[in-house]
Amino acid sequence: MANRTRRTAKKDEKLFAALAAGETVGIACKAAGYSRRSVYEYRSEDEEFARRWQEADDEAVELMEAEADRRATKGTLKPVFYLGVKCGEIREFSDTLLIFRLKAKRPDLYRERASIDHSGQIATSGVLVVPGMVSAEEWQEQHREREDAGKDPERS
């Protein structure tokens, strides 16, 4: 740990402010004057540092969620050009962001649903019984008859 960056309260504040603003860890480290390795070591060794990092990360996620909501519901202005000259603007909305936010806010209503309904039964012999086919008992009887006749029941 000879290369560890000297830690100060002022550097910590810069780091957490940058993280809360949505910056990447690398950019936040540069803003604070820390190395990436040092901040990860601080986080693993110091519970208070780890807690503040998590708070900053939570704030950044809230900012991103607010921006996603804005783009989904209020849209963004995009320039319109005609013959190379800007002639107006249109407002574009993000259906994809709206879908993601609905799934996050109301997963019980908007989550992906997939289900498999199995109406057959599995006999204790390990045989899958398909409705409309032979029953497990019928299959076992046929299997015993083949064994008694000296035939390999798996090959006939």
C-alpha positions, 0 to 999 in steps of 0.5 A: 500500500505504498502508493496509496493516495493520502486521504482527506475530508476535503477530497472525500467531499469532492469524491462523493459530490462527483459520484452523487452528480452521476460521474463514473468512479474514474472521473470522481477519483480525478476530481478528488485527487484519489487513485481508483485503487485507493477509493476501493480500499477505503470503501472496503476498510471504512464502513462510514466511507462505504455508507457515504459512497452508497448514499452518493450512488443512490443520489446519482440513480435518483437523478438518472431516474428523474431524467428518464422520467422527463424524457419519457413524459416530456420528451426532448426537442430535436431539430428539423432540417429542410435542404440543410437549413434548420426549419423547426423542432419536433418533440420526441418521447421515449417509449422505451424509457417509459416502459422501463420506468413502469416496470420498475415502479409497478412490477406487479402490473408491468413485469414480463410474464411467462408461465408454463402450465403442465397438465400431465403427470409424472408417474413414480416410474419416471415416465412422463404421461401425456394426456390422450396417450397411454396411462402410466399403468398401461405403459408399465404393463406393456413394459413388463410384457416386453421384458417377459418376452425377452425383448429389450423394452427400451428398444422395442 
